[in-house]
Amino acid sequence: MRLDVILEKDEDGFYVASCPAVKGCHSQGRTKREALANIREAIVGCLEVLNAQAKRQGRRHHAQLAAVAV
């Protein structure tokens, strides 16, 4: 899966990276390369948290849980 990321340079010279597809997922780095590596790690972390929340919600509602690969 490939996700679009927005890169902007801030007033301190750091690159700020945001992933619009994952609400609230942001990171930064001194270089573009570092910012992209950091946002990748942040996206993985955000998706892991969202997945864990979905599992808990499914158990609370006694719903059937399924998985798909993307």
C-alpha positions, 0 to 999 in steps of 0.5 A: 500500500502506498499513501500520500504524504505532505512535506513542508519546511517549517520556520526552524528548517525542519521538514514536517510530514503529514499523512492525510489518509491517517487523521492526526498522523504527523512527524518531522525530520531534519532532512526530507529523507529523515522526515519520510522515514519518521512519517512511515514509522508514525503511520505504522504506529497509528494503524496499529493503534487503530487496529487494536481499537477496532478489535476492542470495539468488535469484542464489546459489540460481539461482532465478527472480526475479519481481516483483509490484506491491502 
